[in-house]
Amino acid sequence: MGQQEVYDFLAKNKRKWFTSKEISKSLGISIGSITACLKKLRKTDTVDYETTGNRNEYRYRFKEEKKRKAKSKKAKR
């Protein structure tokens, strides 16, 4: 289990926000593994994320292809 499962889970639920705990429970993967996968997905600009207002807690969702392309075009300028 790993990054591909997290990616697939978020891709299937594109419009919904999830915390790492919710993803962990849904997939039956440890919170540490989920956190590591989400960190990699954040670096590749694959997911949107925002703070929940609680200390060190974020919500994640799949970033649509259009948003990723638009952001990469801005970075190239």
C-alpha positions in Angstrom: 0.0 0.0 0.0 1.3 3.4 -0.7 1.2 6.6 -2.7 -0.8 5.2 -5.6 -3.7 4.1 -3.3 -3.8 7.6 -1.7 -3.8 9.2 -5.2 -6.5 6.9 -6.4 -8.7 7.5 -3.3 -8.4 11.3 -3.7 -9.0 11.0 -7.5 -12.2 9.1 -6.9 -13.4 11.7 -4.4 -12.3 14.8 -6.3 -14.5 17.4 -4.8 -14.4 16.3 -1.2 -11.8 17.4 1.5 -10.2 14.7 3.7 -7.9 14.9 6.7 -5.0 12.4 6.8 -6.9 10.5 9.6 -10.0 10.1 7.4 -7.8 8.8 4.5 -6.0 6.4 6.9 -9.3 5.0 8.2 -10.8 4.6 4.8 -7.8 2.8 3.3 -6.7 0.9 6.4 -3.2 2.3 6.1 -1.2 3.7 9.0 -1.3 7.5 9.6 2.5 7.7 9.2 2.3 6.1 5.8 -0.5 8.4 4.7 1.4 11.5 6.0 4.5 10.5 4.0 2.4 9.9 0.8 0.6 13.2 1.2 3.9 15.0 1.6 5.1 13.6 -1.7 1.9 14.4 -3.4 2.1 18.0 -2.1 5.6 18.3 -3.6 4.4 17.1 -7.0 1.5 19.6 -6.9 -1.0 16.8 -7.2 -3.2 17.7 -4.2 -4.7 20.9 -2.8 -4.4 21.4 0.9 -5.4 23.8 3.6 -5.3 24.1 7.3 -8.3 23.0 9.3 -7.6 25.6 12.0 -6.3 23.0 14.3 -2.6 22.9 15.0 -0.7 20.9 12.4 -3.9 19.5 10.8 -4.6 19.8 7.1 -7.4 18.9 4.7 -6.5 17.4 1.3 -8.3 17.0 -2.0 -7.3 16.0 -5.5 -6.2 18.9 -7.6 -7.9 19.0 -11.0 -5.6 18.7 -14.1 -6.6 22.3 -15.3 -5.3 23.8 -12.0 -2.0 21.9 -12.1 -1.3 23.0 -15.7 -2.2 26.6 -15.1 0.0 26.7 -12.0 3.0 25.1 -13.9 2.6 27.7 -16.8 2.8 30.6 -14.3 5.9 29.1 -12.8 7.7 28.9 -16.2 7.2 32.6 -16.8 
